[in-house]
Every structure is written in structure tokens, then in C-alpha cells.
Amino acid sequence: MATLFSNDGRILTPPKELEPLLKGAFPAFFKLLGHIRFFYVVNEIWDGKTSLVFNTNGEQLAVVTLGDSVFHIFIADEDFQIVDESMLDGVYDALKKTASDSQRRPEEQLTVDLDEYPNGIRCDLCILEKRHNENDFTGSRKFAIMDRHCYHGVEEGWGEGIFSPSYCEGKQGCYAKTYTCLEKKGFNNCLECGEYRTCGDCGVGHNPGECNLGITAEEVTNLIIPYCEVERLDLLWEKKMSYEIFSRCGNRCDLCLIYRPNVVKEDRRVEICAVWDKLGSQKYDPSIVICDGCMADNKDAVLFSSNECKTRKCVIEKGLEHCGFCPFLFT
């Protein structure tokens, strides 16, 4: 197993090194690691073999032990045996219930003002940004050390830890492609677009679970959290979807498997197309069929119906949100 040592002697290991051991359980471990790093402020104590402890100033949040094709996570008095991602929801609930206030990441770091940072990357939290380096490049010096600890060995060429007496003015490299992409597509931010998980022009594409095991809470906060654009946008999606989204006629777009926000979060179009096929309705290609919802007001919105829905057209012409506001609903 490839490992390295931090400046203070900690064992650091790229998570990908555990895949031969964990096998089918590795995606679940990778996802859990990213979840803990994003939502909680904890140090990682890694023994370089099979034990990973998450704690804050001696206050333990969870302990993970790795095995052949499985891992256990101990939270308070609960023991979860994990072999795949389907078992993680219970773990997330237990973490949320157990974590102390000091272990929860501040809401301010989890959210983002999309008018200021349209792809979700928080330049104001990045220690390479100008405000952290105007006097003696303190932020850049710290970044070089932490960069090696977090990213060395994760991908070829990453985490070289080379100090450069420079800084970023803000929204430069991490936004190089974003503005061009948004202008081309006609959106104000990546959340409006909805393709931020698959678009190569949204941010930097890092995952909080890919950084080396054994890093500190400070390293996570400074070298991972600023660049968690997908995680921030997912949170905003969930808040947006916590409100029931109805169509013009009263159907529930938010429950539809071809509704674009649902496809972005979890693509299950193969399932619904198979159901339609069994019912003998029109055949649809699950790789193509998608709908922005008939509440969409974007002129380029993709609607499920190939023909303009008469109900949608009627409601829009009358200046109503949906049929429930129409005085002629029952006539």
C-alpha cells in the first residue's frame, strides 16, 4: 500500500489504495469519506492499515475498520456493517444524531451565493486568494504544505507541495471555463443548468473523498471545502426539491423519474421506460427522454410531450401559475 508521511509524522494514504481490499464496498467507503469531510469538522487518525478514527479535540465521532469486501463504522453504540452504498442512509442519520455542535461544519461553509460564485466554488474560503497573501504570502505557503498532505499520490502530478510567491485575484483558474459555458447555454449559474455533475466546465471536479486518509480538520477546511462545488449545488437542489413542485395541471413533477433535477441526482430513466414498455405505451429511449417540467419558463426548456400541452398553453395565456387558480376549473 502506497503511503507517505506528513511534516508532523502522520501516515497519509490515497483512498484508491484501499480498493483491492474493499472491492465492491469501496464506492460506499469513498462516498462516506466525502460525506464526513464535507459535513463535519474532524481530524482523521489513520493507522496506515485498517483503522480510521474521526475525532475533534479528543471527542470521537466515528471509527471505521476495514476488512475484505466490507467495512464497519462504529458510531456511539451502533455498529454498521457496510458492503455497498445502499446501506449508507442509516449511517448518515446516526452521524447527524451523534455529532456535537463543534463537530458540525458551519452552515456558512456549506452554502454559497450563486450570484457571487455561480459554479459553487468558494473563492473567499481559498487560502490562495489575494486577501490571505497580500503581506507575506502566508496563505500560499500554507497551501503548499497542505496540498502535499491532501493530494500527493491521489493523481499523477498532484500535491507537489511547491511554494510559489503568488496569489489568485479570485474567480480565475477555477472559473476559467464556467463563465463561457454559462453564457453559451444562457444560464446565470450551474444550478440553473442542472448538468453540473456531468459538465466538464463546472469548477475543478474534485471529490472530497479522493484526498489522502489521515488529514486534519484544518487541512480539509482549507484544501477541500472551498472546492466542493458539486456538494454545495446538491444541497441547494435538495432545498429546492423540498418544496413540492407541481405542474400546470396538478401532476407532481418532483416525483417524476424523467424530471431533469431527478435525473441529475439519480438517473432512473431505464426503470420508467421499462414500465411504459410493459404498459404498451409509446417506446422511449432512456438515454434521451427528459423533461424540464411544464413550470419551466426557459424558452429552450425540454418538455416530455412532443406536442405543446393544451393545459400548459391555456394556463400561460391566462397568466396563471396552474389550473387551481382558474375560476373556470370546474366548468
Beta strands, then each sheet from edge to edge (+ up, - down):
strand 1: 4-5
strand 2: 11-12
strand 3: 43-46
strand 4: 51-56
strand 5: 59-67
strand 6: 70-75
strand 7: 78-82
sheet 1: 1+ 2-
sheet 2: 3+ 4- 5+ 6- 7+
end
